[in-house]
Amino acid sequence: MKGQQNKVTTIQKRKNKWEMNIGILLFVVILIYLVVTVFMYTTSKQVFVYEVRRGSIVKDNSYTGFIMREETVVAAQDSGYVSYFQNENAKIRAGSDVYAISKQKLEPTEDDVGDEPLLFLNEEQRQSILQRTQNFYENFDSNKFSTVYSFKNDVDSILQNASKQSQNAKLNEMIANNASSIPISKSTRDGIIVMTFDGYEDADEESLCQEIFERSGYESHHVTSQTSIKQGDPVYKLITTDDWKIYIQLSEEAALELSETTMVKTRINKESETIWADFSIVEKSGDYYGRLCYDNSMIRYAKERYVTVELILTDQSGLKIPKSSVVEKPFYMVSATYLETIGAYNQGVLLQKDGEAVFRSVDIFTASDDEHIYLDPSQFEGGDVLIKPGSTETCVLQETTPLPGAYCVNKGYAVFKPVQILCENDDYYIVQEGLSQSLSNYDHIVQNADVVEEDEVIFQ
């Protein structure tokens, strides 16, 4: 009995020892596998794939701009409280009522107002708002959100005009009922009326200096209806032309870079819309200034003296690819007149072999100017002679030209695709879309092209 117990105990120990050895063995195998996998991953070549997408690159420089325009300041003819018949930034004709000055404030009382609303829209104004609202609703595009602000400005303009018409009716009634005579001043010229003054109304190009752009002592004041003014104080000013200028400070390097620029696209106060301007450089006392000349949109900035101006020097769209994806490959560049087409799609060149012209179908890379084609040297032997179709003129394939391109991996291996670079920034190129044998939207390319060879199999 005792012998049987010893035997059972011995078997149990062997079994436990065997199970322990299996667990340790499996653990060691898994550990070795993980170590080898991590080592292979860290030491093997890493290929990253990038999906080509349409995009754009915008290069702009932002400046503080100082506005100059033709402004005529009109002084008050008397002292008292001013009442305006016009909205600020409104276009007025010569002979239009502009303001009246009274000894007392002309504020409407409850008896003047009665039960009638101060804002009354006539039928024409209501129809105008309804039409603009319907057009906005039917043509709204979420990708062009700036149209919301245009619609808002249109409606605000209609409501302001209606409000001013109602206020003017009440103002005329109060003036008529006033015991003393209140003269009404009229505009002597056409123009845009502004009630904001800053002392720079007479500024011209001769007065340009660095202190103007520092704005340390800049002040402006705004006059509103029922403000007390004195005789001779500025009561309003007229901007009498749509031509206006913005001046910006330039460094010597920026002035040199822009010295050949005559037209530039600009964006003012970070608005979505852009405006083209005539551009030139002004030098005064060793300082450089950029002069931007406009002939439209002035009314939007009629009250402004300083604005933020962005010079959009590059605004290019195309296929956007990383710079790290671009490599160069040597090609033979020959005149496009050597291209021979057989049938509808079979393109190639004529090779001179034993005194005869032999057609060879090859890959043709077309240049953007359509005057040259590029031939892959791997499809020829050095010194091959091409024959121009329909002519005895020949061309010897000798010197190569580097052509930029990217490795496309749509088919699972690296295929060189030439690209034409349009513009660049620090990280990306914009390349031409639609060229023969080049990249297309949604192609997959190697992002780190320096670690890949042409025709290498790529696992995505």
matplotlib code that plots the C-alpha trace (Angstrom):
import matplotlib.pyplot as plt

x = [0.0, 2.8, 4.6, 1.5, 1.3, 4.9, 4.4, 1.4, 3.3, 6.2, 3.8, 2.1, 5.5, 6.5, 3.2, 3.5, 7.1, 6.0, 3.2, 5.5, 8.1, 5.4, 4.3, 7.8, 8.5, 5.5, 6.3, 9.9, 8.7, 6.3, 8.9, 11.4, 8.8, 7.9, 11.6, 12.3, 9.1, 10.0, 13.6, 12.6, 10.0, 12.5, 15.3, 13.3, 12.5, 9.3, 7.3, 4.5, 1.7, 0.0, -3.3, -3.2, -5.9, -6.7, -5.6, -4.2, -1.3, -1.8, 1.1, 0.3, 1.9, -0.1, 0.4, -1.1, -2.5, -3.1, -6.0, -5.9, -8.8, -10.4, -12.3, -13.9, -14.7, -17.8, -17.9, -21.0, -22.6, -23.9, -23.7, -26.3, -27.7, -27.2, -29.9, -28.9, -31.2, -28.7, -27.3, -23.5, -21.9, -24.9, -24.4, -26.1, -26.7, -25.8, -28.7, -29.7, -30.7, -27.8, -28.4, -30.1, -28.8, -31.3, -30.8, -32.6, -32.6, -35.2, -36.3, -39.7, -42.2, -45.0, -47.4, -45.1, -44.9, -48.5, -49.5, -47.6, -44.4, -41.1, -40.2, -42.6, -41.9, -43.7, -44.7, -41.6, -39.3, -41.3, -41.1, -37.4, -36.8, -39.0, -37.2, -33.7, -34.8, -36.1, -33.0, -30.8, -32.9, -32.9, -29.1, -27.6, -24.4, -22.9, -19.4, -19.9, -20.9, -19.9, -23.2, -24.9, -23.2, -24.0, -27.7, -27.6, -26.0, -28.6, -31.5, -29.8, -29.5, -33.2, -34.2, -31.8, -33.2, -36.8, -35.9, -34.2, -37.2, -39.5, -37.2, -36.8, -40.6, -40.8, -37.8, -39.4, -42.6, -40.8, -38.8, -42.0, -43.8, -40.9, -41.4, -38.0, -36.6, -34.2, -32.2, -31.5, -28.0, -27.8, -24.9, -23.1, -21.6, -22.3, -20.5, -20.5, -21.3, -19.3, -19.6, -16.2, -13.2, -9.5, -7.5, -6.0, -8.6, -5.9, -3.1, -1.2, 1.7, 4.2, 3.1, 4.0, 6.3, 6.9, 5.0, 1.8, 1.9, 2.7, -0.8, 0.4, -1.4, -4.2, -7.7, -11.0, -14.4, -17.9, -20.7, -24.3, -27.7, -28.5, -24.8, -23.9, -21.4, -19.9, -19.8, -16.8, -16.6, -16.6, -20.2, -19.7, -17.3, -17.9, -15.9, -16.2, -14.6, -14.4, -10.7, -8.7, -5.3, -3.8, -0.2, 1.8, 5.3, 7.8, 11.3, 14.1, 14.0, 10.2, 10.5, 13.1, 10.9, 7.9, 9.8, 8.4, 4.9, 2.3, -1.0, -1.7, -4.6, -5.5, -7.7, -8.8, -9.6, -9.5, -12.7, -13.5, -13.6, -10.5, -9.8, -7.2, -5.1, -2.6, 0.7, 3.8, 6.6, 7.2, 10.6, 10.9, 13.9, 15.3, 12.0, 9.9, 6.1, 3.8, 1.0, -2.2, -4.6, -8.3, -11.2, -14.1, -15.3, -14.3, -17.7, -17.1, -14.2, -15.3, -15.2, -11.8, -8.4, -6.3, -7.0, -5.2, -4.1, -3.0, -1.0, -1.9, 1.3, 0.5, -2.9, -2.4, -4.6, -3.9, -2.8, -1.2, 1.6, 4.3, 7.8, 9.2, 7.3, 9.2, 12.3, 14.1, 14.7, 16.8, 15.0, 15.8, 14.1, 13.4, 11.2, 7.5, 7.9, 9.6, 6.5, 4.9, 1.3, 0.1, -3.6, -5.6, -3.5, -0.2, 2.5, 6.2, 9.2, 11.1, 14.5, 17.2, 18.3, 20.6, 19.6, 15.9, 13.2, 11.8, 8.8, 9.1, 6.2, 7.4, 6.0, 5.7, 5.8, 4.5, 5.8, 3.3, 4.4, 3.5, 6.8, 8.9, 8.4, 10.4, 11.7, 12.7, 16.4, 15.7, 13.8, 16.7, 20.4, 22.9, 23.5, 20.2, 19.2, 15.6, 14.1, 11.6, 8.4, 8.1, 11.7, 15.3, 16.1, 17.6, 18.3, 20.9, 19.9, 22.8, 22.2, 19.5, 17.5, 16.3, 12.5, 10.7, 8.1, 6.6, 6.2, 2.6, 1.7, -1.9, -0.9, 1.1, 4.6, 6.4, 5.7, 7.4, 5.0, 6.4, 5.0, 5.0, 5.5, 3.4, 4.3, 5.4, 5.5, 7.6, 6.0, 4.0, 4.1, 1.1, 1.5, -0.3, -3.4, -4.3, -0.9, -0.2, 1.3, 1.2, -0.7, -4.5, -6.7, -6.9, -3.8, -1.6, 2.0, 5.0, 5.4, 9.1, 10.3, 14.0, 13.7, 12.0, 13.3, 11.3, 9.3, 9.7, 6.7, 5.0, 2.6, 0.0]
y = [0.0, 2.3, 1.5, 2.4, 5.8, 6.5, 5.5, 7.9, 10.7, 10.2, 10.3, 13.4, 15.2, 14.2, 15.5, 18.8, 19.2, 18.5, 21.0, 23.6, 23.0, 23.4, 26.8, 28.1, 26.8, 28.6, 31.8, 31.7, 31.1, 34.0, 36.3, 35.4, 36.0, 39.5, 40.4, 39.3, 41.1, 44.4, 44.1, 43.5, 46.4, 48.9, 47.9, 47.3, 50.0, 51.9, 53.0, 55.5, 56.0, 59.3, 59.8, 62.6, 65.2, 68.5, 71.5, 74.9, 77.0, 80.6, 82.8, 86.2, 89.0, 91.1, 94.8, 97.8, 100.0, 103.8, 105.0, 108.2, 109.4, 112.6, 114.0, 117.4, 118.5, 120.7, 123.1, 123.9, 127.2, 127.8, 126.6, 124.3, 120.8, 119.0, 116.8, 114.7, 113.9, 111.3, 108.0, 107.7, 106.0, 107.0, 108.3, 111.7, 114.0, 117.7, 119.7, 116.9, 117.9, 117.0, 118.6, 121.2, 123.0, 124.1, 125.9, 123.1, 119.4, 118.2, 115.0, 113.5, 113.5, 111.1, 113.6, 113.7, 109.9, 109.1, 105.5, 105.3, 103.2, 105.1, 102.5, 102.2, 100.0, 101.0, 98.4, 98.7, 98.2, 95.1, 93.6, 94.3, 92.4, 89.5, 89.2, 89.3, 86.8, 84.4, 84.7, 84.0, 81.0, 79.4, 80.0, 79.5, 77.4, 76.4, 76.5, 80.2, 81.5, 85.0, 85.3, 85.4, 88.7, 90.1, 89.3, 90.8, 94.0, 94.3, 94.0, 96.4, 99.0, 98.8, 99.0, 101.9, 103.8, 103.2, 104.3, 107.4, 108.3, 107.9, 110.0, 112.7, 113.0, 113.5, 115.9, 118.0, 118.2, 119.3, 121.9, 123.2, 123.4, 125.1, 128.7, 129.9, 129.3, 126.4, 126.5, 123.2, 122.8, 121.1, 119.3, 121.2, 118.1, 114.4, 112.0, 109.7, 111.3, 110.5, 111.8, 110.5, 112.8, 112.2, 115.1, 113.1, 114.3, 116.4, 113.8, 113.2, 111.2, 113.9, 113.5, 109.8, 108.9, 106.1, 107.9, 107.7, 103.9, 103.8, 105.0, 106.0, 109.3, 108.5, 109.7, 110.0, 111.3, 110.6, 113.1, 111.9, 113.5, 115.8, 116.3, 119.8, 121.5, 124.9, 127.1, 126.1, 122.6, 119.8, 118.6, 116.1, 115.2, 114.1, 111.5, 112.6, 109.8, 106.0, 106.1, 105.5, 104.4, 102.3, 102.8, 100.1, 100.0, 97.8, 96.6, 97.0, 93.2, 93.2, 96.2, 94.5, 91.3, 93.3, 95.7, 94.1, 93.7, 96.0, 94.2, 92.3, 90.5, 91.8, 90.9, 93.8, 93.3, 89.5, 89.5, 86.5, 88.6, 89.7, 92.9, 93.5, 96.6, 98.5, 98.3, 100.5, 101.3, 104.8, 105.7, 108.6, 109.4, 105.9, 104.3, 102.2, 102.2, 100.1, 102.0, 100.1, 101.9, 100.9, 102.1, 100.2, 99.0, 102.3, 102.8, 99.6, 101.3, 105.0, 105.4, 103.6, 105.2, 102.1, 98.6, 95.3, 94.4, 91.0, 90.8, 87.5, 86.8, 83.1, 81.5, 78.3, 75.2, 71.7, 68.4, 68.8, 66.4, 66.3, 67.5, 64.3, 62.4, 64.0, 62.5, 63.2, 60.8, 61.3, 61.5, 62.2, 65.4, 65.7, 67.8, 66.7, 66.6, 63.2, 61.7, 59.1, 57.8, 54.5, 54.0, 55.7, 55.0, 53.4, 56.2, 55.9, 57.0, 56.0, 54.4, 54.3, 50.6, 49.5, 52.5, 52.0, 53.6, 51.1, 52.1, 51.5, 51.9, 53.6, 55.5, 59.2, 61.8, 65.1, 68.5, 71.2, 73.4, 70.7, 71.4, 68.6, 65.0, 63.0, 59.4, 56.9, 56.0, 52.4, 51.9, 52.9, 52.4, 55.2, 56.7, 55.6, 57.8, 59.0, 59.9, 62.7, 61.3, 62.5, 63.9, 62.9, 64.9, 62.9, 63.2, 61.3, 60.3, 61.3, 63.9, 63.5, 66.0, 65.4, 65.3, 65.5, 62.9, 60.7, 56.9, 55.8, 52.6, 52.0, 48.7, 47.5, 48.5, 51.8, 53.4, 56.7, 59.4, 62.8, 66.0, 69.6, 71.8, 75.0, 76.4, 75.3, 76.1, 74.6, 71.2, 70.8, 71.2, 72.0, 70.1, 70.3, 68.0, 66.3, 65.8, 62.7, 59.8, 62.0, 61.9, 62.1, 62.9, 60.0, 58.3, 56.7, 57.7, 57.0, 59.7, 59.0, 58.4, 58.4, 54.8, 53.3, 52.1, 52.1, 48.9, 47.9, 46.0, 48.1, 46.6, 49.2]
z = [0.0, 0.9, -2.4, -4.4, -2.7, -3.4, -7.0, -7.4, -5.8, -8.2, -11.2, -10.0, -9.6, -13.1, -14.4, -12.7, -13.9, -17.5, -17.4, -15.9, -18.7, -21.4, -20.0, -19.8, -23.3, -24.8, -22.9, -24.2, -27.8, -27.7, -26.1, -28.8, -31.5, -30.1, -29.8, -33.4, -34.7, -32.9, -34.1, -37.7, -37.6, -36.2, -38.6, -41.7, -44.3, -43.5, -46.5, -46.0, -48.6, -49.3, -51.1, -53.7, -53.3, -55.0, -53.0, -53.1, -51.7, -50.8, -49.9, -48.5, -46.6, -44.1, -43.6, -41.9, -44.6, -44.5, -46.7, -48.8, -50.9, -52.1, -49.0, -48.6, -45.1, -44.6, -41.6, -39.6, -40.6, -37.1, -33.5, -32.0, -32.2, -35.5, -37.1, -40.1, -43.0, -44.4, -43.2, -43.0, -46.0, -48.2, -51.7, -52.1, -55.0, -55.2, -53.7, -51.3, -47.7, -45.4, -42.0, -39.9, -36.8, -34.1, -30.8, -29.0, -29.5, -32.0, -30.3, -31.1, -28.2, -27.6, -29.3, -32.4, -32.7, -31.8, -32.5, -35.8, -35.9, -36.5, -39.2, -42.1, -45.2, -48.4, -50.9, -53.0, -50.0, -48.8, -52.3, -52.5, -49.1, -50.2, -53.5, -52.0, -49.3, -51.9, -54.1, -51.0, -50.0, -53.5, -54.2, -50.8, -50.8, -47.5, -49.1, -49.8, -46.4, -47.2, -49.1, -45.7, -44.9, -48.4, -47.8, -44.3, -45.7, -48.4, -46.0, -43.5, -46.3, -47.1, -43.5, -42.9, -45.8, -44.7, -41.1, -42.4, -44.6, -41.5, -39.3, -42.0, -42.2, -38.5, -38.6, -41.3, -39.4, -36.2, -38.2, -39.8, -36.4, -34.7, -33.9, -35.1, -38.5, -38.8, -42.0, -43.8, -45.4, -48.7, -50.4, -53.1, -54.8, -55.4, -53.1, -50.2, -46.9, -43.8, -40.2, -38.9, -38.7, -37.8, -39.2, -42.1, -44.6, -46.4, -46.2, -49.4, -50.6, -49.6, -46.0, -45.8, -42.9, -40.4, -37.7, -39.6, -39.4, -35.7, -34.8, -31.4, -31.3, -33.7, -32.7, -34.6, -33.5, -34.8, -35.0, -34.6, -34.7, -31.8, -31.0, -29.9, -32.3, -32.8, -35.8, -38.0, -36.6, -39.2, -39.6, -42.4, -45.2, -48.8, -50.6, -54.2, -56.2, -56.2, -56.7, -53.5, -52.4, -49.6, -48.6, -46.8, -45.2, -46.9, -46.0, -48.5, -49.1, -49.7, -52.0, -54.1, -54.3, -55.4, -57.7, -60.9, -59.6, -61.2, -60.2, -57.0, -55.5, -52.0, -49.1, -46.8, -43.1, -43.5, -45.5, -47.8, -50.9, -52.7, -54.7, -57.4, -57.2, -59.3, -57.4, -57.4, -54.9, -53.5, -51.9, -49.5, -47.4, -47.7, -46.7, -49.0, -49.3, -51.4, -53.2, -53.9, -56.2, -56.3, -58.4, -56.6, -53.2, -51.5, -49.9, -47.8, -46.0, -46.2, -42.4, -42.1, -42.1, -41.2, -42.5, -42.6, -46.1, -47.3, -50.5, -52.0, -54.0, -54.7, -55.0, -57.0, -57.2, -58.4, -56.9, -53.5, -52.7, -50.0, -51.0, -49.6, -52.3, -55.2, -56.7, -59.9, -62.8, -65.9, -69.2, -72.9, -73.9, -77.6, -79.8, -79.9, -83.7, -83.3, -81.9, -84.2, -83.7, -85.3, -85.1, -82.4, -79.3, -80.3, -79.7, -80.1, -82.1, -85.2, -84.6, -87.2, -87.5, -90.4, -92.4, -92.0, -89.8, -87.2, -85.1, -81.4, -79.0, -75.8, -72.9, -73.8, -71.1, -72.5, -71.4, -70.4, -73.3, -75.8, -77.6, -76.1, -75.0, -72.5, -73.2, -70.5, -71.0, -69.8, -73.1, -75.3, -75.7, -75.5, -78.9, -80.4, -83.3, -83.8, -87.2, -87.5, -89.2, -92.8, -92.8, -92.9, -89.8, -87.0, -83.3, -81.2, -77.7, -75.6, -72.8, -70.2, -68.3, -64.7, -64.5, -61.1, -60.3, -57.7, -57.2, -57.7, -56.0, -57.2, -58.7, -55.7, -57.0, -57.5, -60.9, -61.6, -62.6, -63.8, -62.3, -63.3, -60.1, -60.1, -56.7, -53.3, -49.6, -46.8, -46.9, -50.1, -53.9, -56.1, -59.3, -62.6, -63.0, -66.3, -67.8, -69.8, -67.7, -64.6, -61.3, -60.9, -57.9, -55.4, -56.6, -53.9, -53.9, -51.7, -49.1, -48.3, -51.8, -50.9, -49.5, -52.5, -55.9, -59.1, -59.7, -56.0, -54.6, -52.0, -49.4, -48.4]

ax = plt.figure().add_subplot(projection="3d")
ax.plot(x, y, z, "-o")
ax.set_aspect("equal")
plt.show()
